[in-house]
Amino acid sequence: MDLRGVPARVAASWRRSVASGVHPTTVISEYYPDLDFDSRLVRYARPVIEQLVEQLGEMPTCVALTDKQARLLVRADSTSSMGRIADAVHFARGFDYAEGAVGTNGVGTVLEAGESVHIVGGEHFAECLQPYACAGAPVRDPFTGRLEGVLDISCLAEHSSPIMHSLVRTAAAHIERGLLADRNQLQQALFDAYTRLDARSRLAVLAVGERTVMANSPMQSLLEPGDLVALQEYARFVMLRRSTVDDVVDLPSGNHVRMRGSTVTVGGAVAGIVGLVTLLAEVSTPSRPAGGRRSVARPENGCPAWRAAWTTADKALRADDAVLVIGEPGTGRFTLLSHAYRQARKGRVVAVEAADVESGAEDVVARIRREPNPALVVLRDIDRLSEAAAARLLTVLTGGPDTRPSIAATAAGPADGELLTFFQTSVTVPPLRNRASDLPALADALLAELAPQRRVGLSREAQRLLQRYGWPGNLRQLREALEFALRRRPVGRIEVADLPAFCQSSPRVALRPVDEVERDAIVSALRDARGNRVAAAAALGLARPSLYRKIRQYGITV
């Protein structure tokens, strides 16, 4: 591909488009019907978009807002003819305009580059988009700096003007100011609720938001630091799932507290949770097993949300109730069930995959009924079942003589509604990002499984790095990271440099394999240069601005 004379940012985008297998003549865009079309971002963008359309006057244009994955949330057209043109290339609400799907454009390329772009005519990768021009600008969360979406202006190429680029950047800044005001409103609402409760109570008061924690003097003196962090994580976990809380919470030290409170909302957005905390039982020493390392699944090796899930599942299994464990893949749903069941009944645990049910629900149930008691059959990922397979499974589970063993299931999201009638109890397992206080113990337990009898552990710096990372792959990804580290350092103290590069990267969007290779090379160079970005850029053969842009793009923290 001869790219002489092509602007550098466009040439880089074309190379990425080729690597992603983008079709050069047609737009193949996936449709997502279940997006949040009334999100906080959309609420603050709508008036800005309406004003921008009015400002553009009679010029045939469309203004669009996407989420951080380049999927269109809003589109406003200045003329009906422009709307028909946009529809013809699937530039419409719900469709994906990521660069890896449709090539160089004013949405996906903004997400890849991390900055505003103006793509005109032949600079588009796909031929069917070359009659058009588009200017896009990122919309960032003013507090975190994370990219939340893209604002785009599109028109016919002959109507393009550099002023489009200026207008879209200014409009994106207006949306960010709205988000800032909204964030301030959320924090103010949380503060007001906290001060009202603190003023009328002498008890310990705790307020927890996404990034904010407020605690009065009784609260600060009530718990040790590790317990306080664990309670905050529990509050963040429940505030997105319930409007009120009145829970007894088991803390890592062995203490038990009661938390009573309610969430604080502004315009449908959750600002946080505010509640009273009372100490129910206090132990003089930490309730940890003497000697040895702990299992990943043990209830004492977990934050309050994990302990609550274990306790509920354990009670259901002892009562022979069918229990459903909900959580993200890799969070330890099956592990929790199998360990809890073996502790309660000391029986056999059998896993049945969703694919087996799809191919023959009757055969699966026949296998279930042949299992000797005591036994627990875990139907894994029942939310992946088709409606027909779920209906067949429910029919055979509920029909005929009740000679089956105990039944449990796991799911990552909503399962078939009728199938849910079979279960008496459900529990939710927290994702690893809500278990930061558990990371040292979890890593220790996994190292004991991966390297039994070996003297191996994590340095303080490595522990802190693991606690800062978001772990989208949960415990499964943590295990992979430790396996990688053990290959580098089979015995002794694992340092930050022994951990995989992804532990020091929090990208805004999912990365392709080619991007992961580039990210790992950058992290390795920065580690070798001890964080010196000038030296790392020289070692990589990159210009310093390019390195800085890629560090922002991949969220690298070295």
C-alpha positions in Angstrom: 0.0 0.0 0.0 1.6 3.3 -1.2 0.8 5.9 1.5 3.1 8.7 0.3 1.3 12.0 0.6 -1.3 10.6 3.0 -1.6 12.4 6.3 0.2 10.3 9.1 -3.0 9.9 11.2 -5.0 8.7 8.2 -2.2 6.3 7.1 -2.1 4.8 10.6 -5.8 4.4 10.6 -5.7 2.7 7.2 -3.1 0.2 8.5 -5.3 -0.5 11.5 -8.3 -1.0 9.2 -6.4 -3.5 7.0 -5.2 -5.4 10.1 -8.8 -5.6 11.3 -10.0 -7.0 8.0 -12.3 -4.1 7.2 -14.1 -4.5 3.9 -12.8 -1.8 1.5 -16.0 -1.3 -0.5 -19.0 -1.9 1.9 -19.9 -1.0 5.5 -20.6 -4.1 7.6 -21.9 -2.7 10.9 -23.4 -4.7 13.8 -26.6 -3.5 15.3 -27.1 -3.3 19.1 -30.7 -2.9 20.1 -30.2 -2.9 23.9 -28.0 0.2 24.4 -28.8 2.8 27.1 -30.4 5.5 24.9 -31.3 7.6 27.9 -28.0 7.5 29.8 -26.5 10.4 31.7 -24.2 11.1 28.7 -27.3 11.3 26.4 -29.2 13.6 28.8 -26.5 16.2 28.8 -25.6 15.8 25.1 -29.2 16.3 23.7 -29.5 20.1 24.2 -25.9 20.6 22.9 -26.7 18.5 19.8 -30.0 20.4 19.1 -28.1 23.7 19.4 -25.4 22.5 17.1 -27.9 21.4 14.4 -29.5 24.8 14.7 -26.1 26.5 14.4 -25.3 24.6 11.2 -28.4 26.1 9.6 -29.6 24.8 6.3 -26.3 23.0 5.5 -27.2 19.2 5.0 -25.6 17.6 8.1 -26.2 15.1 10.8 -24.9 15.3 14.3 -24.4 12.0 16.2 -23.3 10.9 19.7 -21.8 7.5 20.3 -20.8 5.6 23.4 -17.2 4.7 24.2 -17.5 1.6 22.0 -18.5 3.7 18.9 -22.2 2.6 19.0 -24.6 5.4 18.0 -26.9 6.6 20.8 -28.3 9.8 19.2 -28.5 11.2 15.6 -30.0 14.5 14.7 -30.4 15.5 11.0 -30.6 19.0 9.6 -32.6 17.7 6.6 -34.5 14.6 5.8 -32.3 14.0 2.7 -29.3 13.8 5.0 -31.0 11.4 7.2 -31.7 9.0 4.3 -28.0 9.3 3.2 -26.9 8.4 6.7 -29.4 5.4 6.9 -28.0 4.1 3.6 -24.5 3.5 5.2 -26.0 2.3 8.6 -24.9 5.5 10.4 -28.0 5.2 12.6 -28.9 4.7 16.2 -27.7 1.3 17.6 -25.2 0.6 14.9 -21.5 0.1 15.5 -19.0 2.6 13.8 -15.8 1.4 15.4 -12.7 1.7 13.2 -12.3 -2.1 13.4 -15.7 -2.5 11.8 -16.1 0.2 9.2 -12.6 1.6 8.8 -11.4 5.2 9.1 -14.2 7.5 10.1 -15.0 10.4 12.5 -16.1 8.2 15.3 -14.0 5.0 15.5 -10.8 6.8 14.6 -11.3 9.3 17.4 -11.5 6.3 19.8 -8.3 4.8 18.4 -6.4 8.1 18.3 -7.7 9.5 21.6 -8.2 12.9 20.0 -10.4 14.8 17.6 -10.2 14.1 13.8 -11.5 15.6 10.6 -11.9 12.9 7.9 -12.7 14.2 4.4 -13.7 12.2 1.3 -11.0 9.8 0.1 -9.5 9.7 3.6 -12.2 7.3 4.5 -11.0 3.7 4.2 -14.3 2.3 2.9 -15.2 3.4 -0.6 -18.9 3.8 0.2 -18.0 6.5 2.8 -15.7 8.5 0.6 -18.5 10.9 -0.7 -18.8 12.2 2.9 -16.8 14.2 5.4 -17.0 13.9 9.2 -15.4 15.7 12.2 -15.4 13.9 15.5 -14.3 14.9 19.0 -14.0 12.8 22.2 -16.2 13.4 25.2 -14.5 12.7 28.4 -15.6 12.3 32.0 -14.3 15.6 33.6 -13.3 13.8 36.9 -11.7 10.6 35.7 -10.5 11.7 32.3 -12.0 8.5 30.8 -13.4 8.7 27.4 -17.2 8.3 27.6 -18.2 8.8 23.9 -17.7 10.7 20.7 -19.6 13.6 19.1 -19.5 13.7 15.3 -20.7 16.1 12.6 -21.1 14.5 9.1 -22.0 16.0 5.8 -21.2 15.6 2.0 -17.6 16.0 1.2 -18.2 19.1 -1.0 -19.8 20.9 2.0 -16.9 20.1 4.3 -15.1 23.0 6.0 -12.4 23.2 8.7 -14.9 25.0 10.9 -16.7 21.7 11.4 -13.7 20.5 13.4 -13.7 23.6 15.5 -17.5 23.3 16.1 -17.4 19.7 17.1 -14.6 20.3 19.6 -16.4 23.2 21.2 -19.7 21.2 21.4 -17.9 18.3 23.0 -16.5 20.6 25.6 -20.0 21.9 26.4 -21.2 18.3 27.0 -18.2 17.7 29.3 -19.2 20.9 31.3 -22.7 19.4 31.7 -21.2 16.2 33.0 -19.1 18.1 35.4 -22.1 20.0 36.8 -24.0 16.6 37.0 -21.1 15.0 38.9 -21.0 18.0 41.3 -24.7 17.5 41.8 -24.2 13.8 42.6 -21.4 14.6 45.1 -23.4 17.4 46.6 -26.5 15.2 47.0 -24.4 12.5 48.7 -22.8 15.1 51.0 -26.2 16.6 52.0 -27.6 13.2 52.8 -24.5 12.4 54.9 -24.6 15.6 56.9 -28.4 15.2 57.6 -27.9 11.7 58.9 -24.8 12.7 60.9 -26.6 15.7 62.5 -29.4 13.6 63.9 -27.5 10.5 65.0 -24.7 9.8 67.5 -23.9 6.5 65.8 -21.2 5.7 63.2 -22.2 7.2 59.8 -20.7 6.1 56.5 -21.3 7.6 53.0 -19.8 5.9 50.0 -19.9 7.0 46.4 -18.1 5.9 43.3 -15.0 7.9 44.2 -16.0 9.5 47.5 -16.0 8.2 51.1 -17.2 10.2 54.1 -17.1 8.9 57.7 -17.7 10.7 61.0 -15.5 10.2 64.1 -17.5 7.3 65.5 -17.2 5.5 62.2 -13.4 6.1 61.9 -12.8 4.7 65.3 -15.2 1.8 65.0 -13.2 -0.4 62.6 -9.6 -1.2 61.8 -8.5 0.1 58.3 -8.8 -3.3 56.6 -12.4 -3.7 57.8 -13.3 -0.2 56.8 -12.0 -0.7 53.2 -13.9 -4.0 53.0 -17.1 -2.3 54.2 -16.7 0.4 51.6 -16.4 -2.2 48.9 -19.5 -3.9 50.1 -21.4 -0.6 50.0 -20.3 0.1 46.4 -21.4 -3.5 45.5 -24.9 -3.2 47.0 -25.7 0.5 46.1 -26.1 -0.4 42.4 -28.4 -3.4 43.2 -30.7 -2.2 45.9 -32.3 1.1 47.0 -32.1 0.2 50.7 -29.8 -2.0 52.8 -30.2 -3.6 56.3 -27.5 -6.2 56.3 -25.3 -8.0 58.8 -21.8 -7.8 57.3 -18.9 -10.2 58.1 -15.6 -8.4 58.0 -12.1 -9.8 57.3 -11.1 -9.4 60.9 -14.0 -11.6 62.1 -16.0 -8.7 63.4 -19.7 -8.4 62.4 -21.4 -5.1 61.8 -24.9 -4.1 60.9 -25.3 -1.5 58.1 -28.7 0.2 57.6 -29.1 2.9 54.9 -30.3 3.9 51.5 -29.0 5.0 48.2 -28.9 8.6 47.1 -30.0 9.3 43.6 -30.2 12.3 41.3 -32.3 12.1 38.2 -32.0 8.4 38.1 -28.2 8.3 38.6 -26.9 6.7 41.8 -24.7 9.1 43.8 -23.9 6.6 46.5 -25.2 5.1 49.7 -25.5 6.6 53.2 -26.1 4.5 56.3 -25.6 3.8 60.0 -23.1 1.2 61.1 -23.2 -0.6 64.4 -20.7 -3.2 65.7 -22.5 -6.5 66.6 -19.7 -8.8 67.6 -16.0 -8.1 68.0 -13.2 -10.6 68.1 -9.9 -10.1 69.8 -7.8 -11.8 67.2 -8.3 -12.2 63.4 -10.3 -15.3 62.6 -7.8 -16.8 60.2 -6.8 -20.4 60.1 -3.5 -21.3 61.9 -0.8 -22.1 59.5 -1.0 -22.8 55.8 -2.5 -20.8 53.0 -6.2 -20.4 52.4 -8.4 -21.6 49.5 -9.6 -19.0 47.0 -13.2 -20.1 47.7 -13.2 -20.2 51.5 -15.7 -17.7 53.1 -13.0 -16.3 55.5 -10.9 -15.5 52.4 -13.3 -12.8 51.1 -14.9 -9.4 51.4 -18.3 -9.0 52.9 -20.1 -9.5 49.5 -18.3 -12.8 48.9 -19.1 -13.9 52.5 -22.7 -13.1 52.0 -22.9 -15.1 48.8 -21.2 -18.0 50.4 -23.5 -17.9 53.5 -26.6 -17.8 51.4 -25.5 -20.6 49.0 -24.3 -22.7 51.9 -27.7 -22.4 53.6 -29.6 -23.2 50.4 -27.4 -26.3 49.7 -27.9 -27.6 53.2 -31.7 -27.3 52.7 -31.4 -29.0 49.3 -32.9 -25.9 47.6 -32.0 -25.3 43.9 -29.7 -22.3 44.0 -28.7 -19.9 41.2 -25.3 -18.1 41.4 -25.1 -14.9 39.3 -21.8 -13.2 38.5 -19.4 -12.2 35.7 -17.4 -15.0 34.1 -14.3 -15.9 36.0 -15.6 -14.6 39.4 -15.6 -18.1 41.0 -19.3 -19.0 40.7 -18.7 -22.7 40.2 -15.9 -22.8 42.7 -18.1 -21.3 45.4 -20.8 -23.9 44.7 -18.5 -26.8 44.7 -16.6 -25.9 47.8 -19.7 -25.0 49.7 -21.4 -28.2 48.7 -18.4 -30.4 49.7 -18.3 -28.7 53.0 -22.0 -29.1 53.6 -22.6 -32.6 52.2 -19.2 -34.0 51.3 -20.6 -35.3 48.0 -19.7 -35.4 44.3 -20.0 -32.2 42.2 -20.8 -32.6 38.5 -20.7 -29.7 35.9 -23.0 -29.6 32.9 -22.3 -27.1 30.2 -25.0 -25.1 28.4 -23.9 -26.6 25.1 -24.7 -30.1 26.4 -28.3 -28.9 27.2 -28.7 -27.3 23.8 -27.8 -30.6 22.1 -30.1 -32.7 24.3 -31.9 -31.6 27.4 -33.5 -35.0 27.9 -30.1 -36.8 27.8 -28.7 -34.3 30.3 -31.5 -34.9 32.8 -31.1 -38.6 32.4 -27.5 -38.2 33.4 -28.5 -36.0 36.3 -30.9 -38.7 37.6 -28.3 -41.4 37.3 -26.0 -39.5 39.7 -25.8 -41.2 43.1 -26.7 -39.1 46.1 -25.3 -37.1 47.7 -24.3 -35.2 44.6 -24.6 -31.7 43.2 -25.2 -31.1 39.5 -24.2 -27.5 38.4 -25.8 -26.3 35.2 -23.2 -23.8 34.0 -24.1 -20.6 32.2 -27.9 -21.2 31.8 -28.3 -17.6 30.5 -26.6 -18.9 27.3 -29.5 -21.3 26.7 -31.9 -20.7 23.9 -35.5 -20.2 24.8 -36.4 -23.6 23.4 -33.6 -25.4 25.2 -34.5 -23.7 28.5 -38.1 -24.8 28.1 -37.1 -28.4 27.4 -34.8 -28.4 30.4 -37.6 -27.1 32.7 -40.1 -29.6 31.5 -37.8 -32.6 32.2 -36.5 -31.2 35.5 -40.0 -30.7 36.9 -41.6 -33.8 35.4 -41.6 -37.4 36.6 -40.4 -38.9 39.9 -38.1 -36.7 42.0 -35.1 -39.0 42.1 -32.6 -36.4 41.0 -29.6 -35.1 43.1 -29.2 -31.5 44.2 -29.3 -28.9 41.4 -27.6 -25.6 41.1 -26.8 -23.3 38.2 -24.6 -20.3 37.3 -25.4 -17.3 35.1 -23.7 -14.1 34.0 -27.0 -12.3 33.3 -30.7 -12.8 33.0 -31.7 -16.4 32.2 -35.0 -17.6 30.7 -37.9 -16.4 32.8 -39.7 -19.7 33.0 -36.6 -21.6 33.9 -36.0 -19.3 36.9 -39.2 -20.7 38.4 -37.2 -23.9 39.2 -34.8 -22.2 41.6 -35.6 -21.2 45.2 -32.6 -19.1 46.0 -30.2 -16.8 44.1 -26.9 -15.2 45.2 -24.7 -12.7 43.4 -20.9 -13.1 43.4 -18.9 -9.8 43.4 -16.5 -9.1 40.5 -12.8 -9.0 41.4 -12.7 -5.2 41.0 -15.0 -5.0 44.0 -12.7 -7.2 46.1 -9.5 -5.1 46.2 -9.0 -5.8 49.9 -9.0 -9.6 49.0 -6.3 -9.4 46.4 -3.3 -10.2 48.6 -5.0 -13.2 50.1 -6.4 -14.4 46.8 -3.0 -14.1 45.1 -1.4 -16.0 48.0 -4.0 -18.8 47.8 -3.6 -19.0 44.0 0.2 -19.1 44.3 -0.2 -22.0 46.8 -2.2 -23.9 44.2 0.1 -23.1 41.3 3.4 -23.6 43.1 2.8 -26.0 46.0 5.6 -26.3 48.6 7.6 -23.5 46.9 8.7 -20.4 48.7 7.1 -17.7 46.5 5.2 -14.5 47.2 4.5 -11.0 46.1 6.4 -7.9 46.8 4.5 -4.9 48.3 4.8 -3.1 45.0 3.4 -6.0 43.1 0.5 -6.4 45.5 -0.4 -2.7 45.1 -0.3 -3.0 41.3 -2.7 -6.0 41.4 -5.0 -4.0 43.7 -5.1 -1.1 41.3 -5.9 -3.1 38.2 -9.5 -3.5 37.2 -9.4 -7.3 36.3 -12.1 -7.6 33.6 -11.4 -11.3 33.5 -11.7 -11.6 37.3 -10.1 -14.6 39.1 -9.4 -16.4 35.8 -7.3 -13.5 34.6 -5.6 -13.2 38.0 -4.6 -16.8 37.8 -3.2 -16.2 34.3 -1.2 -13.3 35.5 0.4 -15.3 38.4 1.1 -18.2 36.0 3.0 -15.7 33.8 4.9 -14.4 36.8 5.9 -17.8 38.0 7.4 -18.6 34.6 9.6 -15.6 35.0 10.3 -16.1 38.7 9.6 -19.7 39.8 10.7 -19.1 43.4 11.3 -16.0 45.6 9.6 -12.6 45.6 7.6 -11.7 42.6 8.2 -8.1 41.5 6.2 -5.7 39.3 8.5 -6.5 36.3 7.6 -10.2 36.6 3.9 -9.5 36.1 2.4 -9.3 32.6 2.2 -6.0 30.9 -1.6 -5.8 30.9 -1.5 -5.3 34.7 -0.1 -1.8 34.0 -2.7 -0.9 31.3 -6.3 0.2 31.6 -7.4 0.9 28.0 -10.6 2.8 27.2 -11.8 0.1 24.8 -11.2 -3.6 24.2 -7.9 -4.2 22.4 -7.2 -6.3 19.4 -4.3 -8.8 19.4 -2.1 -6.4 17.4 -2.8 -3.6 19.9 -2.0 -5.9 22.8 1.4 -6.7 21.3 2.1 -2.9 20.9 1.0 -2.2 24.5 3.2 -5.0 25.9 6.2 -3.6 23.9 5.6 -0.1 25.3 5.2 -1.4 28.9 8.4 -3.5 28.5 10.4 -0.5 27.2 9.1 1.7 30.0 10.0 -0.9 32.6 13.5 -1.3 31.1 13.9 2.5 31.1 12.6 2.7 34.8 9.7 4.9 33.6 11.9 7.3 31.6 9.7 8.1 28.6 12.4 9.8 26.5 14.6 6.7 26.8 11.6 4.4 26.1 10.6 6.3 23.0 14.2 6.1 21.7 14.3 2.3 22.3 11.0 1.8 20.5 11.9 4.1 17.6 8.9 6.3 18.3 8.5 10.1 18.4 7.8 11.2 22.0 4.4 12.7 21.1 3.4 9.3 19.6 4.6 7.5 22.7 2.6 9.9 25.0 -0.5 9.4 22.8 -0.2 5.6 23.0 0.3 5.7 26.8 -2.9 7.6 27.0 -4.7 5.3 24.5 -3.7 2.2 26.4 -4.0 3.7 29.9 -0.4 2.6 30.8 0.5 3.3 34.4 4.3 2.6 34.4 
